[in-house]
Amino acid sequence: MIIAENEAEEYQYAEQKKQVYLSRVNQLFGNIQNWLKDEARVDQQEIEVTEKFTGTYTAPALSISTQTGEKLVDIKPRGVYIILAEGMIDVEGEFGRERITYMVDGGPDGCKANPQNPAKILTEKMFKEIDDDGWYWIEETLEDKVHFVNNKNALLEIITQVSE
């Protein structure tokens, strides 16, 4: 983690982080538009996102509908400053909301006591399925199933989870 020595450095660091996040969001949204081009209507609009360190900024958002115009989901950037990840996007439908997070370096570490020496803490990756940097959906089940959102089928699973 980089620690800024003054306010100007903090602003510059936050701005760089925001630009990387927006680039990642735009890449994912371009993929989504490509994956669904023959199956659904994908409309893009701009929304405002407000975060403590970046202030308010404009980001793209998607609205996905069936070919006949029945709304399925809204996909909205949530922000770059997220605990345990480098950005989050909400996928909201009639039946709830799921979150897609950008994970790097194998995802977040978890901690547990060492069975041989309980005073010592062991760290290991929280999710074994995170191999590549990218957008992941962690399906909240008993096993916390992890899905790499790198193809149409993974996206359709999320859409199905929150819509009809």
DSSP file (Angstrom, degrees, kcal/mol; ACC not computed):
  #  RESIDUE AA STRUCTURE BP1 BP2  ACC     N-H-->O    O-->H-N    N-H-->O    O-->H-N    TCO  KAPPA ALPHA  PHI   PSI    X-CA   Y-CA   Z-CA
    1    1 A M              0   0    0      0, 0.0     2,-0.4     0, 0.0     0, 0.0   0.000 360.0 360.0 360.0 136.5    0.0    0.0    0.0
    2    2 A I        -     0   0    0     11,-0.0     2,-0.6     0, 0.0    11,-0.0  -0.748 360.0-155.2 -90.4 132.9    1.3    3.4   -0.9
    3    3 A I        -     0   0    0     -2,-0.4     2,-0.2     2,-0.0     7,-0.0  -0.940  14.5-137.1-110.1 121.3    1.1    6.1    1.9
    4    4 A A        -     0   0    0     -2,-0.6     3,-0.1     1,-0.1     6,-0.0  -0.493   3.3-151.3 -77.8 144.7    1.0    9.6    0.6
    5    5 A E  S    S+     0   0    0     -2,-0.2     2,-0.3     1,-0.1    -1,-0.1   0.647  76.1  13.7 -90.9 -16.3    3.1   12.2    2.4
    6    6 A N  S  > S-     0   0    0      1,-0.1     4,-2.2     0, 0.0     3,-0.2  -0.950  84.3 -95.5-151.9 172.7    0.9   15.1    1.6
    7    7 A E  H  > S+     0   0    0     -2,-0.3     4,-2.4     1,-0.2     5,-0.2   0.852 119.4  54.8 -61.6 -37.9   -2.6   16.0    0.4
    8    8 A A  H  > S+     0   0    0      2,-0.2     4,-2.3     1,-0.2    -1,-0.2   0.899 109.7  47.5 -64.1 -40.5   -1.5   16.5   -3.2
    9    9 A E  H  > S+     0   0    0      2,-0.2     4,-2.8    -3,-0.2    -2,-0.2   0.899 110.3  52.7 -66.6 -40.0    0.0   13.0   -3.3
   10   10 A E  H  X S+     0   0    0     -4,-2.2     4,-2.5     2,-0.2    -2,-0.2   0.923 110.7  47.3 -60.4 -44.5   -3.2   11.6   -1.7
   11   11 A Y  H  X S+     0   0    0     -4,-2.4     4,-2.5     2,-0.2    -2,-0.2   0.922 112.7  48.9 -62.4 -44.9   -5.3   13.2   -4.4
   12   12 A Q  H  X S+     0   0    0     -4,-2.3     4,-2.3     2,-0.2    -2,-0.2   0.909 112.1  48.6 -63.7 -42.5   -3.0   12.0   -7.2
   13   13 A Y  H  X S+     0   0    0     -4,-2.8     4,-2.5     2,-0.2    -2,-0.2   0.925 112.5  47.9 -62.9 -45.4   -3.0    8.4   -5.8
   14   14 A A  H  X S+     0   0    0     -4,-2.5     4,-2.4     1,-0.2    -2,-0.2   0.898 111.4  51.3 -62.6 -40.7   -6.8    8.5   -5.5
   15   15 A E  H  X S+     0   0    0     -4,-2.5     4,-2.3     2,-0.2    -1,-0.2   0.905 110.5  48.1 -64.4 -42.1   -7.1    9.8   -9.0
   16   16 A Q  H  X S+     0   0    0     -4,-2.3     4,-2.2     2,-0.2    -2,-0.2   0.921 112.0  49.6 -63.3 -44.0   -4.9    7.1  -10.4
   17   17 A K  H  X S+     0   0    0     -4,-2.5     4,-2.3     1,-0.2    -2,-0.2   0.908 111.1  49.8 -61.5 -42.8   -6.8    4.4   -8.6
   18   18 A K  H  X S+     0   0    0     -4,-2.4     4,-2.8     1,-0.2    -1,-0.2   0.910 109.7  50.8 -62.8 -43.6  -10.1    5.8   -9.9
   19   19 A Q  H  X S+     0   0    0     -4,-2.3     4,-2.0     2,-0.2    -1,-0.2   0.887 110.2  49.0 -65.1 -39.0   -8.8    5.8  -13.5
   20   20 A V  H  X S+     0   0    0     -4,-2.2     4,-2.2     2,-0.2    -1,-0.2   0.930 112.5  49.4 -63.3 -44.8   -7.6    2.2  -13.3
   21   21 A Y  H  X S+     0   0    0     -4,-2.3     4,-2.7     1,-0.2    -2,-0.2   0.933 110.7  48.5 -59.6 -48.6  -11.0    1.2  -11.8
   22   22 A L  H  X S+     0   0    0     -4,-2.8     4,-2.7     1,-0.2    -1,-0.2   0.867 109.8  53.0 -63.0 -35.5  -13.0    3.1  -14.6
   23   23 A S  H  X S+     0   0    0     -4,-2.0     4,-2.1    -5,-0.2    -1,-0.2   0.919 110.6  46.9 -63.2 -43.5  -10.8    1.4  -17.2
   24   24 A R  H  X S+     0   0    0     -4,-2.2     4,-2.4     2,-0.2    -2,-0.2   0.903 112.6  49.8 -65.0 -42.1  -11.6   -2.0  -15.7
   25   25 A V  H  X S+     0   0    0     -4,-2.7     4,-2.9     1,-0.2     5,-0.2   0.941 110.9  49.3 -61.5 -47.7  -15.3   -1.2  -15.6
   26   26 A N  H  X S+     0   0    0     -4,-2.7     4,-2.2     1,-0.2    -2,-0.2   0.880 110.5  50.8 -61.3 -38.3  -15.3    0.0  -19.2
   27   27 A Q  H  X S+     0   0    0     -4,-2.1     4,-2.1     2,-0.2    -1,-0.2   0.940 112.7  45.6 -64.7 -46.3  -13.5   -3.2  -20.3
   28   28 A L  H  X S+     0   0    0     -4,-2.4     4,-2.7     1,-0.2    -2,-0.2   0.926 112.8  50.6 -61.5 -44.7  -16.1   -5.4  -18.5
   29   29 A F  H  X S+     0   0    0     -4,-2.9     4,-2.4     1,-0.2    -1,-0.2   0.868 108.3  52.4 -64.6 -36.0  -19.0   -3.4  -19.9
   30   30 A G  H  X S+     0   0    0     -4,-2.2     4,-1.9    -5,-0.2    -1,-0.2   0.910 110.6  48.4 -62.8 -41.9  -17.6   -3.7  -23.4
   31   31 A N  H  X S+     0   0    0     -4,-2.1     4,-3.2     2,-0.2    -2,-0.2   0.926 110.4  51.2 -62.3 -44.7  -17.4   -7.5  -22.9
   32   32 A I  H  X S+     0   0    0     -4,-2.7     4,-2.2     1,-0.2    -2,-0.2   0.926 109.4  49.8 -59.9 -45.4  -21.0   -7.5  -21.6
   33   33 A Q  H  < S+     0   0    0     -4,-2.4     4,-0.5     1,-0.2    -1,-0.2   0.891 114.3  45.7 -61.2 -38.7  -22.2   -5.6  -24.6
   34   34 A N  H >< S+     0   0    0     -4,-1.9     3,-0.8     2,-0.2     4,-0.3   0.920 112.0  50.4 -69.3 -44.5  -20.4   -8.0  -26.9
   35   35 A W  H 3< S+     0   0    0     -4,-3.2     3,-0.3     1,-0.2    -2,-0.2   0.858 120.3  35.0 -61.8 -36.2  -21.6  -11.2  -25.0
   36   36 A L  T >X S+     0   0    0     -4,-2.2     4,-2.4    -5,-0.2     3,-1.4   0.345  81.4 110.8-102.7   6.1  -25.3  -10.1  -25.1
   37   37 A K  T <4 S+     0   0    0     -3,-0.8    -1,-0.2    -4,-0.5    -2,-0.1   0.776  88.1  35.3 -57.1 -30.4  -25.4   -8.3  -28.5
   38   38 A D  T 34 S+     0   0    0     -3,-0.3    -1,-0.3    -4,-0.3    -2,-0.1   0.500 124.3  41.0 -99.6  -4.9  -27.7  -11.0  -30.1
   39   39 A E  T <4 S+     0   0    0     -3,-1.4    28,-0.5     1,-0.2     2,-0.3   0.642 114.5  14.2-118.8 -19.9  -29.7  -11.9  -27.0
   40   40 A A  S  < S-     0   0    0     -4,-2.4     2,-0.5    26,-0.2    26,-0.2  -0.946  71.3-100.8-151.6 166.5  -30.6   -8.8  -25.1
   41   41 A R  E     -A   65   0A   0     24,-2.8    24,-2.6    -2,-0.3     2,-0.5  -0.858  33.6-168.8 -93.7 127.8  -30.8   -5.0  -25.2
   42   42 A V  E     -A   64   0A   0     -2,-0.5     2,-0.4    22,-0.2    22,-0.2  -0.956   3.9-174.1-121.5 112.7  -28.0   -3.3  -23.4
   43   43 A D  E     -A   63   0A   0     20,-2.8    20,-2.5    -2,-0.5     2,-0.4  -0.890   9.4-152.4-108.3 135.5  -28.3    0.4  -22.8
   44   44 A Q  E     +A   62   0A   0     -2,-0.4     2,-0.3    18,-0.2    18,-0.2  -0.883  20.8 163.0-108.6 138.1  -25.5    2.4  -21.3
   45   45 A Q  E     -A   61   0A   0     16,-2.4    16,-2.5    -2,-0.4     2,-0.4  -0.833  35.5-105.1-137.0 177.8  -25.9    5.6  -19.3
   46   46 A E  E     -A   60   0A   0     -2,-0.3     2,-0.3    14,-0.2    12,-0.0  -0.878  33.1-179.5-109.6 141.3  -23.8    7.7  -17.0
   47   47 A I  E     -A   59   0A   0     12,-3.0    12,-2.6    -2,-0.4     2,-0.5  -0.869  27.6-113.5-129.4 166.4  -24.2    7.8  -13.2
   48   48 A E  E     -A   58   0A   0     -2,-0.3     2,-0.4    10,-0.2    10,-0.2  -0.881  25.0-166.3-102.8 135.4  -22.5    9.6  -10.4
   49   49 A V  E     -A   57   0A   0      8,-2.9     8,-2.5    -2,-0.5     2,-0.5  -0.973   4.1-160.6-118.4 133.3  -20.4    7.7   -7.9
   50   50 A T  E     +A   56   0A   0     -2,-0.4     2,-0.3     6,-0.2     6,-0.2  -0.967  14.9 168.7-120.0 127.4  -19.3    9.4   -4.6
   51   51 A E  E  >  -A   55   0A   0      4,-2.0     4,-2.1    -2,-0.5    28,-0.0  -0.945  41.6-117.7-132.9 155.3  -16.5    8.1   -2.5
   52   52 A K  T  4 S+     0   0    0     -2,-0.3    -1,-0.1     1,-0.2     4,-0.1   0.905 111.7  34.3 -58.6 -45.8  -14.6    9.6    0.4
   53   53 A F  T  4 S+     0   0    0      1,-0.2    -1,-0.2     2,-0.1   -39,-0.1   0.749 127.2  35.2 -88.1 -23.8  -11.2    9.7   -1.3
   54   54 A T  T  4 S-     0   0    0      1,-0.3    -2,-0.2   -40,-0.1     2,-0.2   0.640  92.0-148.1-102.3 -17.3  -12.2   10.4   -4.9
   55   55 A G  E  <  -A   51   0A   0     -4,-2.1    -4,-2.0     2,-0.0     2,-0.4  -0.513  53.9 -23.1  76.8-154.7  -15.1   12.6   -4.4
   56   56 A T  E    S+A   50   0A   0     -6,-0.2     2,-0.3    -2,-0.2    -6,-0.2  -0.767  70.8 165.2 -95.6 134.8  -17.9   12.5   -7.0
   57   57 A Y  E     -A   49   0A   0     -8,-2.5    -8,-2.9    -2,-0.4     2,-0.4  -0.952  36.1-106.6-143.2 163.0  -17.2   11.2  -10.5
   58   58 A T  E     +A   48   0A   0     -2,-0.3   -10,-0.2   -10,-0.2   -12,-0.0  -0.743  38.2 173.1 -94.1 137.3  -19.1   10.0  -13.5
   59   59 A A  E     -A   47   0A   0    -12,-2.6   -12,-3.0    -2,-0.4     2,-0.1  -0.966  33.1-103.8-139.3 154.5  -19.1    6.3  -14.4
   60   60 A P  E     -A   46   0A   0      0, 0.0     2,-0.3     0, 0.0   -14,-0.2  -0.453  33.6-171.4 -75.6 153.9  -20.9    4.2  -17.0
   61   61 A A  E     -A   45   0A   0    -16,-2.5   -16,-2.4    15,-0.1     2,-0.4  -0.975  10.7-140.8-139.8 152.6  -23.8    2.0  -15.9
   62   62 A L  E     -AB  44  75A   0     13,-2.7    13,-3.2    -2,-0.3     2,-0.4  -0.901   7.0-162.4-118.2 146.1  -25.7   -0.6  -17.9
   63   63 A S  E     -AB  43  74A   0    -20,-2.5   -20,-2.8    -2,-0.4     2,-0.5  -0.997  15.0-160.3-122.3 124.0  -29.4   -1.5  -18.1
   64   64 A I  E     +AB  42  73A   0      9,-3.1     8,-3.0    -2,-0.4     9,-1.6  -0.916  15.7 168.2-112.9 128.5  -30.1   -4.9  -19.6
   65   65 A S  E     -AB  41  71A   0    -24,-2.6   -24,-2.8    -2,-0.5     6,-0.2  -0.867  37.9 -98.0-129.7 162.5  -33.5   -5.9  -21.0
   66   66 A T    >   -     0   0    0      4,-2.6     3,-1.8    -2,-0.3   -26,-0.2  -0.247  47.7 -97.4 -68.9 170.3  -34.9   -8.7  -23.1
   67   67 A Q  T 3  S+     0   0    0    -28,-0.5    -1,-0.1     1,-0.3   -27,-0.1   0.791 127.7  55.4 -60.6 -27.3  -35.4   -8.1  -26.8
   68   68 A T  T 3  S-     0   0    0      2,-0.1    -1,-0.3   -27,-0.0   -28,-0.0   0.454 125.0-102.0 -87.6   0.1  -39.0   -7.2  -26.1
   69   69 A G  S <  S+     0   0    0     -3,-1.8     2,-0.5     1,-0.3    -2,-0.1   0.477  70.2 146.6  98.9   2.3  -38.0   -4.6  -23.6
   70   70 A E        -     0   0    0      1,-0.1    -4,-2.6    -5,-0.0    -1,-0.3  -0.632  52.1-120.5 -76.2 121.5  -38.6   -6.4  -20.2
   71   71 A K  E     +B   65   0A   0     -2,-0.5    -6,-0.3    -6,-0.2    23,-0.1  -0.383  37.3 170.8 -66.8 133.5  -36.0   -5.1  -17.8
   72   72 A L  E     -     0   0A   0     -8,-3.0    22,-0.5     1,-0.4     2,-0.3   0.811  56.5 -18.5-104.4 -59.1  -33.7   -7.7  -16.4
   73   73 A V  E     -BC  64  93A   0     -9,-1.6    -9,-3.1    20,-0.2     2,-0.4  -0.977  42.9-136.6-149.6 159.8  -30.9   -6.0  -14.4
   74   74 A D  E     -BC  63  92A   0     18,-2.5    18,-3.0    -2,-0.3     2,-0.5  -0.969  19.0-157.1-112.8 137.7  -29.1   -2.7  -13.8
   75   75 A I  E     +BC  62  91A   0    -13,-3.2   -13,-2.7    -2,-0.4    16,-0.2  -0.964  20.3 174.2-119.5 115.3  -25.3   -3.0  -13.6
   76   76 A K  E     - C   0  90A   0     14,-2.5    14,-3.3    -2,-0.5   -15,-0.1  -0.967  33.7-117.3-129.1 132.3  -23.8   -0.1  -11.6
   77   77 A P  E     - C   0  89A   0      0, 0.0    12,-0.3     0, 0.0     3,-0.1  -0.433  23.2-171.3 -61.6 137.6  -20.3    0.7  -10.5
   78   78 A R  E     -     0   0A   0     10,-2.9     2,-0.2     1,-0.3    11,-0.2   0.785  49.5 -77.3-100.4 -39.0  -20.2    0.9   -6.7
   79   79 A G  E     - C   0  88A   0      9,-1.5     9,-2.1     1,-0.1    -1,-0.3  -0.808  21.1-106.6 154.0 166.9  -16.6    2.2   -6.2
   80   80 A V  S    S+     0   0    0      7,-0.2     2,-1.4    -2,-0.2    -1,-0.1   0.755  97.0  78.1 -90.2 -29.8  -12.9    1.6   -6.2
   81   81 A Y        +     0   0    0      5,-0.1     2,-0.4    -3,-0.1    -1,-0.1  -0.651  63.0 145.9 -89.2  90.4  -12.4    1.8   -2.4
   82   82 A I  B >   -G   85   0B   0     -2,-1.4     3,-1.4     3,-0.6     2,-0.2  -0.974  53.0-110.2-127.2 136.3  -13.7   -1.6   -1.4
   83   83 A I  T 3  S+     0   0    0     -2,-0.4     3,-0.1     1,-0.2     4,-0.1  -0.485 101.2   4.3 -66.1 133.2  -12.4   -3.8    1.5
   84   84 A L  T 3  S+     0   0    0     -2,-0.2     2,-0.3     1,-0.2    -1,-0.2   0.490 126.3  59.3  71.9   8.1  -10.6   -6.9    0.2
   85   85 A A  B <  S-G   82   0B   0     -3,-1.4    -3,-0.6    18,-0.1    18,-0.2  -0.925  80.1-118.0-152.4 175.2  -10.9   -5.9   -3.5
   86   86 A E  S    S-     0   0    0     16,-3.1     2,-0.2     1,-0.3    -5,-0.1  -0.171  88.7 -18.8-113.9  38.6   -9.9   -3.3   -6.0
   87   87 A G        -     0   0    0     15,-0.2    15,-2.3    -5,-0.1     2,-0.3  -0.490  59.3-136.9 138.7 154.7  -13.4   -2.2   -7.0
   88   88 A M  E     -CD  79 101A   0     -9,-2.1   -10,-2.9    13,-0.2    -9,-1.5  -0.989   6.2-165.8-142.2 148.8  -17.0   -3.3   -7.0
   89   89 A I  E     -CD  77 100A   0     11,-2.5    11,-2.9    -2,-0.3     2,-0.4  -0.997  17.9-138.8-131.4 135.4  -20.0   -3.4   -9.3
   90   90 A D  E     -CD  76  99A   0    -14,-3.3   -14,-2.5    -2,-0.4     2,-0.6  -0.783   6.7-160.7 -94.5 138.9  -23.6   -4.0   -8.3
   91   91 A V  E     -CD  75  98A   0      7,-3.0     7,-2.4    -2,-0.4     2,-0.5  -0.965  19.6-172.3-116.2 110.1  -25.9   -6.2  -10.4
   92   92 A E  E     +CD  74  97A   0    -18,-3.0   -18,-2.5    -2,-0.6     2,-0.2  -0.896  12.6 156.3-114.3 130.9  -29.5   -5.4   -9.4
   93   93 A G  E >   -CD  73  96A   0      3,-2.9     3,-1.4    -2,-0.5    70,-0.2  -0.732  58.5 -79.5-135.2-174.0  -32.6   -7.1  -10.5
   94   94 A E  T 3  S+     0   0    0    -22,-0.5    69,-0.2     1,-0.3     3,-0.1   0.788 126.4  45.1 -61.1 -29.3  -36.2   -7.7   -9.3
   95   95 A F  T 3  S-     0   0    0     67,-3.1     2,-0.3     1,-0.2    -1,-0.3   0.216 122.7 -68.3-105.5  15.1  -35.1  -10.4   -6.9
   96   96 A G  E <   -D   93   0A   0     -3,-1.4    -3,-2.9    66,-0.5     2,-0.4  -0.892  52.9 -68.8 139.6-166.6  -32.1   -8.8   -5.3
   97   97 A R  E     -D   92   0A   0     -2,-0.3     2,-0.3    -5,-0.2    -5,-0.2  -0.990  29.3-172.0-134.2 137.8  -28.6   -7.6   -5.7
   98   98 A E  E     -D   91   0A   0     -7,-2.4    -7,-3.0    -2,-0.4     2,-0.4  -0.878  18.2-134.7-121.3 159.7  -25.3   -9.4   -6.3
   99   99 A R  E     -D   90   0A   0     -2,-0.3    39,-0.6    -9,-0.2     2,-0.5  -0.936   7.2-158.6-121.9 139.9  -21.8   -7.9   -6.3
  100  100 A I  E     -DE  89 137A   0    -11,-2.9   -11,-2.5    -2,-0.4     2,-0.3  -0.965  18.6-167.0-111.3 129.5  -18.9   -8.4   -8.7
  101  101 A T  E     -DE  88 136A   0     35,-3.0    35,-3.1    -2,-0.5     2,-0.7  -0.895  22.3-123.8-120.4 149.1  -15.5   -7.5   -7.2
  102  102 A Y  E     - E   0 135A   0    -15,-2.3   -16,-3.1    -2,-0.3     2,-0.4  -0.811  33.5-168.8 -92.4 116.9  -12.2   -7.0   -8.9
  103  103 A M  E     - E   0 134A   0     31,-3.0    31,-2.2    -2,-0.7     2,-0.3  -0.839   6.9-176.1-109.9 143.3   -9.6   -9.3   -7.3
  104  104 A V    >   +     0   0    0     -2,-0.4     3,-1.9    29,-0.2    28,-0.1  -0.904  61.1  20.2-130.1 161.3   -5.8   -9.3   -7.8
  105  105 A D  T 3  S-     0   0    0     -2,-0.3    -1,-0.1     1,-0.3    27,-0.1   0.830 134.6 -48.7  52.7  40.3   -2.9  -11.4   -6.6
  106  106 A G  T 3  S-     0   0    0     -3,-0.1    21,-0.4    23,-0.1    24,-0.3   0.551  99.2 -86.2  81.0   6.4   -5.1  -14.5   -5.9
  107  107 A G  S <  S-     0   0    0     -3,-1.9   -22,-0.1    18,-0.1   -23,-0.1  -0.240  75.1 -23.1  85.4-177.0   -7.7  -12.5   -3.9
  108  108 A P        -     0   0    0      0, 0.0    18,-2.8     0, 0.0    19,-0.4  -0.242  61.6-119.9 -71.4 154.9   -7.8  -11.6   -0.2
  109  109 A D  E     -H  125   0C   0     16,-0.3     2,-0.3    17,-0.1    16,-0.3  -0.681  21.6-155.1 -90.2 146.5   -5.9  -13.4    2.5
  110  110 A G  E     -H  124   0C   0     14,-3.9    14,-2.1    -2,-0.3     2,-0.4  -0.806   9.2-138.7-113.4 162.1   -7.7  -15.0    5.4
  111  111 A C  E     +H  123   0C   0     -2,-0.3     2,-0.3    12,-0.2    12,-0.2  -0.927  23.7 164.5-123.8 146.3   -6.2  -15.7    8.8
  112  112 A K  E     -H  122   0C   0     10,-2.2    10,-3.7    -2,-0.4     2,-0.1  -0.981  41.6 -89.9-152.8 161.3   -6.5  -18.7   11.2
  113  113 A A  E     -H  121   0C   0     -2,-0.3     8,-0.2     8,-0.2     6,-0.1  -0.441  42.1-113.3 -72.2 144.7   -4.7  -20.1   14.2
  114  114 A N        -     0   0    0      6,-2.5     3,-0.3     3,-0.7     6,-0.2  -0.683  19.3-145.1 -76.2 122.4   -1.8  -22.5   13.6
  115  115 A P  S    S+     0   0    0      0, 0.0    -1,-0.1     0, 0.0    -2,-0.0   0.837 100.2  46.6 -61.1 -31.5   -2.9  -25.9   15.0
  116  116 A Q  S    S+     0   0    0      1,-0.3    -2,-0.0     2,-0.1    -3,-0.0   0.782 130.7  20.1 -79.3 -27.0    0.7  -26.7   16.1
  117  117 A N    >   -     0   0    0     -3,-0.3     3,-2.7     3,-0.2    -3,-0.7  -0.720  67.0-170.3-144.0  87.8    1.1  -23.2   17.8
  118  118 A P  T 3  S+     0   0    0      0, 0.0    -1,-0.1     0, 0.0    -4,-0.1   0.683  85.5  64.7 -57.2 -19.3   -2.2  -21.5   18.5
  119  119 A A  T 3  S+     0   0    0     -6,-0.1     2,-0.4    -5,-0.1    -6,-0.0   0.654  93.0  76.8 -77.2 -13.8   -0.3  -18.2   19.4
  120  120 A K  S <  S-     0   0    0     -3,-2.7    -6,-2.5    -6,-0.2     2,-0.4  -0.793  75.7-140.5-101.3 140.3    0.8  -18.0   15.7
  121  121 A I  E     -H  113   0C   0     -2,-0.4     2,-0.4    -8,-0.2    -8,-0.2  -0.826  10.1-154.0-101.4 134.3   -1.4  -16.9   12.9
  122  122 A L  E     -H  112   0C   0    -10,-3.7   -10,-2.2    -2,-0.4     2,-0.4  -0.852   6.4-153.2-102.9 141.6   -1.4  -18.5    9.5
  123  123 A T  E     +H  111   0C   0     -2,-0.4     2,-0.3   -12,-0.2   -12,-0.2  -0.927  22.1 158.6-113.6 143.0   -2.5  -16.7    6.4
  124  124 A E  E     -H  110   0C   0    -14,-2.1   -14,-3.9    -2,-0.4     2,-0.1  -0.970  49.4 -77.9-152.2 161.0   -3.9  -18.3    3.3
  125  125 A K  E     -H  109   0C   0     -2,-0.3   -16,-0.3   -16,-0.3     3,-0.1  -0.375  32.3-141.4 -64.0 137.3   -6.0  -17.2    0.4
  126  126 A M  S    S+     0   0    0    -18,-2.8     2,-0.5     1,-0.2    -1,-0.1   0.845  91.0  36.0 -67.4 -34.2   -9.7  -16.9    1.3
  127  127 A F    >   -     0   0    0    -19,-0.4     3,-1.0   -21,-0.4    -1,-0.2  -0.973  62.4-164.7-127.7 118.4  -10.8  -18.3   -2.1
  128  128 A K  T 3  S+     0   0    0     -2,-0.5    -1,-0.1     1,-0.2    -2,-0.1   0.697  85.0  68.3 -72.1 -19.0   -8.8  -21.1   -3.9
  129  129 A E  T 3  S+     0   0    0      1,-0.1     2,-1.1     2,-0.0    -1,-0.2   0.507  72.0  97.8 -83.1  -4.4  -10.5  -20.4   -7.2
  130  130 A I    <   +     0   0    0     -3,-1.0    -3,-0.1   -24,-0.3     3,-0.1  -0.735  35.5 144.5 -91.9 102.1   -9.0  -17.0   -7.8
  131  131 A D        +     0   0    0     -2,-1.1     2,-0.3     1,-0.1    -1,-0.2   0.763  59.0  41.9-104.4 -35.4   -6.1  -17.6  -10.2
  132  132 A D  S    S-     0   0    0    -27,-0.1     2,-0.2   -26,-0.1   -29,-0.2  -0.819  87.3-102.1-116.6 152.7   -6.2  -14.5  -12.4
  133  133 A D  S    S+     0   0    0     -2,-0.3     2,-0.3    -3,-0.1   -29,-0.2  -0.523  75.4  86.8 -65.7 137.6   -6.7  -10.8  -11.8
  134  134 A G  E    S-E  103   0A   0    -31,-2.2   -31,-3.0    -2,-0.2     2,-0.4  -0.975  77.8 -36.1 160.7-171.0  -10.2   -9.8  -12.8
  135  135 A W  E     -E  102   0A   0     -2,-0.3    14,-2.5    14,-0.3     2,-0.4  -0.669  53.6-175.8 -85.7 130.9  -13.9   -9.5  -12.0
  136  136 A Y  E     -EF 101 148A   0    -35,-3.1   -35,-3.0    -2,-0.4     2,-0.6  -0.970  20.6-150.9-130.3 142.4  -15.3  -12.2   -9.7
  137  137 A W  E     -EF 100 147A   0     10,-2.8    10,-2.7    -2,-0.4     2,-0.9  -0.965  11.6-156.7-107.9 122.2  -18.8  -13.0   -8.4
  138  138 A I  E     - F   0 146A   0    -39,-0.6     2,-0.4    -2,-0.6     8,-0.2  -0.856  12.9-147.2-101.6 102.2  -18.7  -14.7   -5.0
  139  139 A E  E     - F   0 145A   0      6,-2.8     2,-1.7    -2,-0.9     6,-0.8  -0.552  16.5-127.9 -72.0 120.3  -22.0  -16.5   -4.8
  140  140 A E        +     0   0    0     -2,-0.4     2,-0.2     4,-0.2    -1,-0.1  -0.546  59.1 128.6 -79.3  90.6  -23.0  -16.5   -1.2
  141  141 A T  S >  S-     0   0    0     -2,-1.7     3,-0.9     4,-0.0    -3,-0.0  -0.627  79.9 -81.3-123.4-175.1  -23.7  -20.2   -0.5
  142  142 A L  T 3  S+     0   0    0      1,-0.2    -2,-0.1    -2,-0.2     0, 0.0   0.851 135.6  37.0 -59.3 -32.2  -22.5  -22.4    2.3
  143  143 A E  T 3  S-     0   0    0     -4,-0.0    -1,-0.2     3,-0.0     3,-0.1   0.429 106.4-126.1 -98.6   0.2  -19.3  -22.9    0.2
  144  144 A D    <   -     0   0    0     -3,-0.9    -4,-0.2     1,-0.1     2,-0.1   0.982  30.2-143.6  48.7  68.3  -19.0  -19.3   -1.1
  145  145 A K  E     -F  139   0A   0     -6,-0.8    -6,-2.8    -7,-0.1     2,-0.5  -0.405   9.4-145.4 -65.7 133.7  -18.8  -20.4   -4.7
  146  146 A V  E     -F  138   0A   0     -8,-0.2     2,-0.5    -2,-0.1    -8,-0.2  -0.878  13.9-170.1-106.9 130.5  -16.5  -18.2   -6.8
  147  147 A H  E     -F  137   0A   0    -10,-2.7   -10,-2.8    -2,-0.5     2,-0.6  -0.982  18.9-139.7-122.8 124.9  -17.2  -17.4  -10.4
  148  148 A F  E     -F  136   0A   0     -2,-0.5     2,-2.0   -12,-0.2   -12,-0.2  -0.742  17.8-142.9 -79.6 118.5  -14.7  -15.7  -12.7
  149  149 A V        +     0   0    0    -14,-2.5   -14,-0.3    -2,-0.6    -1,-0.1  -0.532  62.8 119.0 -87.5  75.0  -16.8  -13.2  -14.8
  150  150 A N        +     0   0    0     -2,-2.0     2,-0.3   -16,-0.1    -1,-0.2   0.180  67.4  35.6-125.1  14.8  -14.9  -13.7  -18.0
  151  151 A N  S  > S-     0   0    0     -3,-0.2     4,-1.7     1,-0.1     3,-0.2  -0.978  86.0 -97.9-159.6 169.8  -17.6  -15.1  -20.3
  152  152 A K  H  > S+     0   0    0     -2,-0.3     4,-2.8     1,-0.2     5,-0.2   0.870 116.0  57.3 -61.5 -40.2  -21.3  -14.9  -21.1
  153  153 A N  H  > S+     0   0    0      1,-0.2     4,-1.7     2,-0.2    -1,-0.2   0.899 106.1  49.2 -62.1 -40.9  -22.3  -18.0  -19.1
  154  154 A A  H  > S+     0   0    0     -3,-0.2     4,-1.4     2,-0.2    -1,-0.2   0.922 112.9  48.1 -63.2 -42.7  -20.8  -16.5  -15.9
  155  155 A L  H  X S+     0   0    0     -4,-1.7     4,-2.4     1,-0.2    -2,-0.2   0.918 108.7  53.4 -63.0 -43.5  -22.7  -13.3  -16.5
  156  156 A L  H  X S+     0   0    0     -4,-2.8     4,-2.6     1,-0.2    -1,-0.2   0.829 103.5  57.7 -63.3 -31.5  -26.0  -15.1  -17.2
  157  157 A E  H  X S+     0   0    0     -4,-1.7     4,-1.7    -5,-0.2    -1,-0.2   0.917 109.0  45.1 -62.6 -42.1  -25.7  -17.0  -13.9
  158  158 A I  H  X S+     0   0    0     -4,-1.4     4,-1.4     2,-0.2    -2,-0.2   0.937 113.1  49.7 -67.3 -46.1  -25.6  -13.6  -12.1
  159  159 A I  H  X S+     0   0    0     -4,-2.4     4,-1.3     1,-0.2     3,-0.4   0.911 110.9  50.6 -59.1 -43.3  -28.5  -12.2  -14.1
  160  160 A T  H  < S+     0   0    0     -4,-2.6    -1,-0.2     1,-0.2    -2,-0.2   0.864 105.1  58.2 -62.7 -36.5  -30.5  -15.4  -13.4
  161  161 A Q  H  < S+     0   0    0     -4,-1.7    -1,-0.2     1,-0.2    -2,-0.2   0.845 117.4  30.2 -62.5 -34.4  -29.8  -15.1   -9.7
  162  162 A V  H  < S+     0   0    0     -4,-1.4   -67,-3.1    -3,-0.4   -66,-0.5   0.472 122.8  38.5-108.8  -2.9  -31.3  -11.6   -9.4
  163  163 A S     <        0   0    0     -4,-1.3   -91,-0.1   -70,-0.2   -90,-0.1  -0.768 360.0 360.0-136.0-178.6  -34.0  -11.6  -12.1
  164  164 A E              0   0    0     -2,-0.2    -4,-0.1   -92,-0.1    -3,-0.1   0.503 360.0 360.0 -70.2 360.0  -36.6  -14.0  -13.6
